[in-house]
Amino acid sequence: MRQRPRKLIATALLLVFVVFWALFAMSLSQGRVATFSGAMQAVVFVVLGLIWVLPAGLLIRWMSRPD
């Protein structure tokens, strides 16, 4: 597959993934995380805020491969 269609596909997938992850993190933080202590909440929020970078990085690496 050429780089141009890969970029289009990866951009669409990345947008869908970020929206899904944001909704998932919000629902998780409204449920169980709200009962945790302040320090534990901060740890969970940092982990949830950073964990999406791994699949996004793989997707970006795939889309930027040369032809």
C-alpha positions in Angstrom: 0.0 0.0 0.0 1.3 3.4 -0.9 2.0 6.0 1.8 -0.9 8.4 0.9 -3.7 5.9 1.5 -2.0 4.7 4.6 -2.0 8.2 6.0 -5.7 8.7 5.3 -6.6 5.4 6.9 -4.3 6.0 9.9 -5.6 9.5 10.4 -9.2 8.2 10.5 -8.3 5.4 12.8 -6.4 7.7 15.1 -9.4 10.1 15.4 -11.8 7.2 16.2 -9.3 5.7 18.7 -8.7 9.0 20.5 -12.5 9.7 20.8 -13.1 6.1 22.0 -10.2 6.3 24.5 -11.4 9.6 25.9 -14.9 8.3 26.4 -13.5 5.1 28.0 -11.2 7.1 30.4 -14.1 9.4 31.3 -16.4 6.6 32.1 -13.8 4.8 34.1 -12.9 7.9 36.1 -16.5 8.6 36.9 -17.0 5.1 38.2 -14.4 3.4 40.3 -11.7 6.0 40.3 -13.9 8.6 42.0 -13.7 6.5 45.2 -9.9 6.3 45.3 -7.7 8.6 47.3 -6.3 11.8 45.8 -2.8 10.3 45.1 -4.2 7.2 43.6 -6.6 9.2 41.4 -3.6 11.2 40.1 -1.7 8.0 39.3 -4.7 6.5 37.4 -5.2 9.8 35.5 -1.6 9.9 34.5 -1.6 6.3 33.3 -4.9 6.7 31.4 -3.6 9.9 29.9 -0.4 8.3 28.7 -1.3 4.8 27.7 -3.0 5.8 24.5 0.4 6.9 23.2 1.5 3.3 22.6 -1.1 2.3 20.0 -1.0 5.8 18.5 2.8 5.6 18.1 2.5 2.2 16.4 -0.2 3.6 14.0 2.0 6.6 13.2 5.0 4.4 12.6 2.9 2.3 10.2 1.6 5.3 8.3 5.0 7.0 7.9 6.7 4.0 6.4 8.2 4.6 3.0 6.6 3.1 -0.1 
